[in-house]
Amino acid sequence: MTIIGLVRHGITDWNQEGRMQGRNDIPLNEEGRKQAHLLGKRMSGEAWDYIYSSDMQRAKETADIIAEYMDMRVEGYDSSMAERSFGQIEGTTEQERIERWGEAWRDLDHGGEPREDVVKRGLALLDQLHARHPGKRILVVSHGAVIGSLMETLFPEFGYLGLKNTCVNVLGKSDSGWECLLHNCVKHLDI
C-alpha cells in the first residue's frame, strides 16, 4: 500500500486576519513557524520516504522545517500542489466581500480557479506520486483548499471541513482505491 500524507502549511498573518490568500505568496508568521517545528518533531518519530511541497513560500517553509527534523530533503517544490486561485476575492476578508458583493458573494464568479480543476490536478498528483513511489510513504505539504477539495471528493462523507494549519491527513492507496487513515489531525499542537 502506498501511503500519502497531506499536510497543510503553518499559519500566516492572512490566515489570522481571515483574508483569502489563494495564489498570494504569503509567508508563515512566527506562530506558523512554531507550528511547523512542532509538526517536525512529531514527524521525526514517523517513517516517511519522501517529502514534496507546493512551490508557494508558506508551504515550502513548512516542508523545509519538517524535512530538517526528519534529516531528509524535500524532493521537489511543485506548482501542481499550489493553492487554488480565488480571483478577485484574494486579499479580502469575509466582511470586505459582503461589503463589495453582498451576502450572496459566494454565488458570483470572481474569476478564480474552478473547484473541478483543483480536484483534477490534485487527483493527478496523487496518482503520479503513487505510480512514482509504489508502496512508499510520501508527505506532501500543500494548502487548505487543495487538500479540502481532495478529501471531500475522495471521502464525501466528511463534507468540507475547515482544515487546521499543519493538520495531517493520511491516505492509503491499494488495489481497491483510496482510504482515509487519518483526517485533520493536529495532535502535535496540543503539546
N, C-alpha and C positions, 0 to 999 in steps of 0.2 A: 504494500500500500504506500502510495506517495502521500506525504503529509505537507500541507501548505499552511503556514501561519500568516494570517493577515493582521498587520499591526497598524493602528492609526498613529500618526505623528503626535508629538507632545503639544501642549497648549501654546498659543500665541497671544499677543495683545489683542488682536482682532477677534479671536475666539472669546476672550474675556469680555470684550465690548459688545459681543453679539453681532459683529459685522460679517457679512458674507465674503469669504476670502476668494473662493474659486481659483482662477489662474493667477491672482496676485501673489507674487513670490514673497510672502511674509515670513520672517524668521521666527524661530522659537523665542520665547521670553525666558526669564530666569526660572519661572515655575515649570515651563516646558522642558528646560534642560534638567531640572531636578527630577521630573517625571521620567525622562529618558534614562537618567542614571539609575533610578530605582528599577526600571524595566531591565536595564542592562545587567544589574545584579541578579535579578530573577532569572534572566535568560542564561546567565553564566552557569547555572545549575541544571540546564537542559541541554540535550544533544540536538544540535541543528547542523546541517551540512553546508548550506548556502544562505547568503543574505543578498537580497535585491532591494532596490528602493526607487521610488519616484525621483525624478530629477529636480524637484522643487526643494528649496533650501530647508523648509521646516521638516520635510521627510528625510532629506539627506543627512541633516544634523542628527536626527533621532537615530537613523540607521548607523551612522558613524559611531555614536556613543555606545549603542548596543554591541556593535562589532568589536569595539575596544575591550569591553568586558569579557567577550567570548574569545578573545585572541584570534579573531577572524578578520577578513577583509570583506567589504561589500563588493559583490561580483559585478554589479552594474547599476547605473542610475538611468532609468528609462522613462521617457515621456508617456509611454502607454499606461504607466501607473500614476500619472499626474491627476490632480483634482479635476473635477468636472468644471467646465466653463459655465458661469451663470449669467453671462452677458451684462446687461445694464444694471442688474441688481448687485453686482460685485462692489464691495466697499460700503454698502449701506446696511443700516440696522433695520430691524422689523418696523420700528416706528417711522423711520425715514421712508420705507417702502409704502407704508399706509398713507403717509402724507402726500407722496408723489402719485401713487397709482390707485389709492383707495383700498378698502378692506379686501377686495377680491383680486389683489395684485398677483396672487398665485395662478389665477386663471388666464393671465396675459402672457403673450410671447415676448420675452425680454432679450431674445437673440442668443440664448445660451445653448450649450450642447444638449441635444435631446437625450433623455434618460436611456432610451433604447441603444444609442451609440455608446454610452458609458458602459452599459451591460455587455454589449457586443465586444468592445475592446478588453473588458475585464475577463470575460469568459475565454477569449482568445489567449490572453496572458496565462490564465490558469492551465489551459490545455497545452500551451507552449512549454511552461515550466514542468508539467507532468511528463511530456514527451522528452524533454532535455535531461531530466533527472528522475527517471522512474525509480520508485522505491526509496527515494531520499526524503529528507526533511528540509524544507525551504521556508525561510522567513521573507516576507515581502512587507516593506514599510510603505504605506500609501495614505489615503485620505478618507475622510468620513463619508462623502457622497459616493465614492467609488466602492468602498467596502460595503457600505449600507445597501447600495443597489444590487451588488452581487449576492449578499446574504439574503435579501428579500426575494431575489429571483430564484436562487437555489433552494431556499427554505421558506416558502411563502407563509408557513405557519408562524414565523417570527414577526411578520409585519415589518414595518420600517421603524425600527427603534433608533433613538439617538445613540450613537456610539461615543463612548467616553474617550478622551485623549489618552493615548498609549494603551488602549484596550487591545487584547489579544483574542483573535478568532482563529480556531484551528479546524481545518478541513482535511478530510481523508478521501483519497480517490482510489477506488477499487474497481473491479470489473462491473460491479452493479451501480456505479456512479459515485456522486459526491455525498458525503455525510458530514454533519457538523459534530465535532468532538469537543469544542469549547466556543462559547459565544460571549463577546463583550466583557471579558474578564480583566479586572484591574486589581487583582489581589495584591500586587506589588505596591500599590498606592496606600494600602492600609497599614503599612509598616510604621 
